[in-house]
Amino acid sequence: MKWLRRLGVAALILILLNFALVRSNLWLLVHVREYEPGEVIKTKRFGDVGGKDPAVVCTYWTGRSVWKFLDAPHHCVFLGTPTGIPIGE
């Protein structure tokens, strides 16, 4: 039954983390995808995006949903408010 207790503790930690993210209006970085110059980025909102410059798509957890932002290289904030262009959920 130790595994059940550990599972309960893990669930409680996740619930408290989600509550803290929602309350503080901070977003948690969960994934970074780097694109090389010339690669195409498919987005729901803007269609196919690509260019001569490299780009980064940062995926954030808000405590309620997942959001993706297109940003300049290496500008993903680990915990904070994103600075890029939102490209959808």
Secondary structure, 3 states (H helix, E strand, C coil): CHHHHHHHHHHHHHHHHHHHHHHHCCEEEEEEEEECCCCCEEECCCEEECCCCCEEEEEEECCCCEEEEEECCCCCCCEECCCCEEEEC
